[in-house]
Amino acid sequence: MISWEYPPVVVGGLGRHVHSLACHLAQAGHEVVVLARQPTGTDASTHPSTDTMVERVRVIAVAEDPAHLTFTEDLMAWTLAMGHAMVRAGLALGRTGWSPDVVHAHDWLVAHPAIALAEHFGVPLIATLHATEAGRHSGWISERLNRQVHSVEWWLARSADSIITCSAAMRAEVAELFGPKLGPITVLHNGIDLDHWPSKPRAERTDDPLLLFLGRLEWEKGIQDAIAALARVRRTHPGTRLVVAGEGSKLAWLQEEARRHRVLRAVTFTGHLNGAQLLSQLARADAVVLPSRYEPFGIVALEAAAAGAPLVASSAGGLGEAVLDGVTGLSFTPGDVAGLTAAVQAVLDDPRAANARAAQAKVRLSIDFDWSKIAAATADVYARAHRGQRSALERPAVPQRPLPGR
């Protein structure tokens, strides 16, 4: 398994996904080796690759090589350098007599090492496409860097013997962008370990209503819509506050949006929250608001449900599958500030109904989002995969119009 995120290096939901999948595969008796990277700032000349057993998973983490490249300034070169280090580590494994049955790549950043090592060992290549560059930009990839990322995604998708997506929405997106010459696509939702989310009594409301956003501070997460809705919600529910937990490139812009809507003092940007802080905020929140404009799945929705917090979420992509409107939460059309406002007001007006939906969401977790079942289904994908014949790879088709539903 090859991933650019793996604990302790966790940037977003991908790292948590790969970690849980690897651990549950290992618990089921499979031999799992994860090729990952060390934290930013490590130099291969002074920090050699580490090889450790963690939770029954063998984790080989490479250092940056060369270390002068940075993710934010040199994305493509940085990705190539990381891939170079991962290929070197994979080849070193082969020289010990070890070989994999499959290679499983997680997203475009590891396309190079995954394709190279699958070819070297002559085994099937499985690719989980967690998101797409076109999807993140509403179907348009006009900038040079966007097109480069899309091209690498095309390379990985067309090279894979089998593809996994985390939602039916993502399956349709992948087929639209990279088809028709693709291997079989299997939908396997993200999961959650309920044992890792100890039950904590919900705090009774004694002060002003509290809304909570969790995630990266990026345009596609729709936080700007939550800020705009907050201004309207405060007219009917004075004192309502919004906590925005996470990091990202749009912090300054979001602060300016809060100022523009005259709610800056009602919005708290906390940055990253550790486990205890996250549980505390979830226990206090009247609603977790997930207003994504684009969302392949939305693992935060599962985490909020595990904590028993009422959910208000857009129907973007996989969120429409993770949150059932009126059953496990309330949904609205992506970008619809009026719809978001009405959903939040409904939660605040009828907390008993909101808590009933939250309870139903928690029950559903053990039925549809259990990691043991997802790991078993992933192992089935591995068992069915066969290394196909490779053909010439034509240039990628570049989207010229918005994706369906955009």
N, C-alpha and C positions, 0 to 999 in steps of 0.2 A: 504494500500500500504506500503510495507516494503523495505527500501533502505538504504545502508550504506553511500550513498551520498545524501545530500539534502541541499540547501542553508541555512546557509552560508558555509556549508561543501561541497565543490566541488573539486573533484580530477581530473575529466575528463568529457567526454561527458555524462556519465551516470547521473550525478547529474543534468545537465541541462535538459536532457530528462525527468527525473522523475518530476522535477519541472514544466515544461511546460505541461506535461500530466495531472498532478494533478490539476493545475490551470484551464485548459480548461474543464476538467470533472466537476469541481466545478462551473464554469461559466455556464455550460449546465444544472445545477440544481441538480447534484449528490452530495451526502454527501461523502466527501473524508477525510479520516484520514490517515496521513502518519506517520509511525514509522521510526524515523531516529536517528542519533547520534549527540551529541554535539562535538565541535572541540576537537582535540587531546589535552590532558593535563588536561581535566576536570576529577574530581574524584567524584564518586557517593557518597562518604562519606561526601563531602562538597558541591557538586553540584547536587541536586536532579533533576529528570527528569523535563523538562519544557513542558508546555501544552499551546500553543498559536494558535490564528487564524491569518493566514497570507494569504492574497489574497483569502479569502473564504475557505482556506484549513486548517484543524485542524492538527497542526504539534506537535507531541510528540517526543521530542529529549532526548535520554538517555545519561547519563554520563558514562565514562569508569569505569568498575567494574570487576576486580580490576585494578587500574590505573598504576600498575608497568609494565604491559605488553605493548609492542610496536609493531606496525604493521610490521616494517622492520625486527625486531629480533625474534618475537614470532608469526608469522602470524596465524598459526592454533589455538594456545591458545588465541590470541587476538580476533580472529573471534568467538570462542566459548564464550568468556566473553561478547562480544558485543551482541551475540545472547541471552545469559542469561538475560542481562538487558532488551532486547526488549521483550522477553517472559514475564518477570515480569511486564513490562508496559502494555502489551496486556491483561494479566490476570486481572490487576487492572481495565482496561477499562470494562471488562466483569462484574466485581463485581458492576459496577454502573448501570447495566441493559442494556448497549449498546452491540450490536453485529453486525458484518459485514455481508454483503450478499456474498462477495467473499474476498479472501486474494490474493493480487498480489505481488509476489516476484520479485525483480530485481537483478539478478545474484546470484552466488553461495555463496557469503559471508553472505547472509541472509537466506540460505536454512533452517537452524535449526529453527529459530523463525517462519518462514513462514509455514513450515510443521507442527510444533507444534501447532500454533494458528489456522490453518485451521482444524486440527483434533479436537482441543478443541471446536471450534464453530460449527463444522460439516458442513462446507461450502466448495465450490469448491476452489481449489488452481490454480491460474494462474501464470505462470512463464515466464518472459521475459528473454531470454538468450542473453545478449548483446555481448558476446564473449565466446570463450572456451580456456582452457589451451592448448589443443592439437593444436588448430589453431594458438595460439601465438607462438608455437614452431614447426611450419611447419609439424605437424602431429606426432612429436616424443615427448614422455613424459618419459624420461629415469630416471630422478632424483626422489628421494623419495617424495619430496614436490610436484613436478608436478603431481605425481600419486595420492597423497592425494587430491589435488584440483580437479583433474579429477573425482575422486571417489565421491566427494561431488556434483559436477555438475551432475553426473549420478544419484545420489540420488534425486536431485531436479527435473531433467527432467522426471524421471520415476514416481515421486510422483505427478507431475502436472496433473490436469484434462484437461488443455489446455495450449499450449505453443505459445508464440509470439516471432518472430524474426524480426530484423530490415531490412532484405534484403532476397531476394531469395537465395543468396549465403549462408547466415547463415542458412536458412531452410535446404538446402542440407547438410551443415556441421553437423547440429544437428541430422538430420536423420541418417547420416553415423556413427556418434559417439555413439549415445544413442538409436537408433532404434533396432528392429522394434516395440517394445511394448510401444509406446508413444501415448499420447492424440493428438487431432488435432493440427496442427501447422498452424498458421496464420501469413502472412507477413504483417507487418505494418511499413512503413518507418519512420525514424525520421522526425521531422518537424521543422519549424522555424516560429517565430513571426516577420513578417516584420515590425510591429509597433515598435519593440524594436531596429530596425536598421535604424535610421534616415538617409535619403539620404544626403550624403556629396559629394560635387563635387570632381571628380577625379583630383588630382594634375597633372599639366602638367610637363612632364619630362624636367628638367633643368640641371640635373647632370647625373652621371653614372646610368646605369640600376640597378634596385633593385628587387631581388627575396625574397619572404617571405615564411617561413615555420612556421606553428602554430601546436602545439601538444606536447605530452609527448616525452621526450628524451629517447626513448627505441629503441632497435634493430629493432623491427617489423615495426617501423614507417619509416624506410628506409632513415633517414637523411644522413647516410653515402653515399648513392647513389647520393643525391643532392650535397654533398660536392665534390664527385668525378666528377660529371657533371660540377660543377662550374669551375673546372680547365680547362675543355675543352671549355666551353662557353667563358671564358675570352680570349681565343685565337682569336675568331672571333668577340667578343664584349668586348674589353678591358675596364677594370674598373668595370665590373659587380660585384655587391656585393650580399651577402646572409645574411638575418637576420633570426636567429633561435630563435623563441619565445616559451618558455615553460620550464618545469622542468622535471627531471627524473634521473634515475640511470646511464645513459651513457654519462653524460656531459664530464667527463675527457677523455673518449675514443673518443668522437666526436671531441674534441679539438685536440687530437693527430692525428686523421684522417685528419683534416684540415691542420695540420702541415706537415703531410706526403705528402699531395697533393700540398703543397706549396701555400696554399690559406688562411692561418690562419688570415692574416691581412685583408682579404676580407670577413671574416665571423664574424658576431656579435652575440653573445649569450646573449639575453636580460633577460632571466628568465621569470617569469610570467608577463603578461601585464594586466593592469586594462582596463576597458571599453574604456575610452578616448584614452589611448595609443594604444589599438588594432585598433580602428577606424582610428587613424592617420596613422598607419603603412599600413593598408589595402588601404587607399586612395593614398598612395605614391607608392605602389608596382606595378611593371610592370607585375608581375605574382605571384600568390600564388601557390607554389609547394608542392604537397602532394605525396611523393614517397613511400607510404606504401608497405611493403612486405606482411603485413596481415592487413586487415581492414574490420570488420563486416559491417560498414556503412560509417562513415566519415562525422560527423556532421559539421566539419570545412569547408567542401566543400560548404555546404549550407550557412554558415556564410560569406564566401568569396563572394559567388554569391549575397547575400543580400547587400553586400557593393559595388557590381559592379566591383570586381577585376577579371581579367582574370585568368583562372584556367589551371594548368598543373597537371594531376593526374595519378597515376598508375591505372590499371584496377583491382587491388586486391579487391576481395570480393564485398562489397556493393558500393565501389567507382565506379565500373563499371556501377552501376545503378544510382548513384547520378550525375555522369558526363558523358554526351553523347559525345563520341569522334567526333570532327569536328562540333558539334552542340552547345554544351554549354561549351566546353573546349577542350583541347587536352589530349589524353591518351597515355600510353605506357605500355608495359609488365612489371610487378613487377621485380625489380632487373636489368632491362636493362638500363645501364647507357648511352649507345649510343642512345637509343630511347628517354630517358629523355633529353639528350643534344639536340637532334634534335627538340624536342617539344619546349623547351625553346628558341632555336634559331629562330624557326618559329614565336613565339610570339613577340620576339624583332625585327625581320625583318619586321613584318607586324602588327603594333599596331592597325590599323583600323579594321582588321579582328578579332584580339583578343578582342577588345572592343565590336564588334558585337556579338561574341559568349558570352561574359559576359552579354550583354543585354538580350540575349535569355535565359541564365541561370536564370536571375532574374525573367523573365516572368514565367518560369516553376515553380518557388517556390510556387506561389499562386495556381497552378493547382495540382501539385503532392505532395507537402510537407506542406500543410496547417494544422496547429495543430488542428483547430476546426474539420476538417474532420477526422483526425487521432484519436482524442478523441472520436468522435462518433462511429468510427469503433471499438475502444477498448471497449466501452460500449456494443456494440453488442456481442463481444467475451464474456464479463461478463454474458450477458443475456442468451447466448447459453450454458454456462458451467454447467455441472452437476457433483456433487461429485460421482466419480465412486467407485467401490468395490476395496479395497486394497488387493494385493496378496503379497506373499513372494518376496522380492527383492534379486535377485541373485547378485553375485559379478560383478563389472563392467568389461566390455571388455576393454582391454588396446590396443590402436592402435599399430600395429606392422609395419606400413608402412605409407608413407606420405599420407595426405588427397588428394582427387582429385584436380588437378590443382596446387599442390605444386611442 
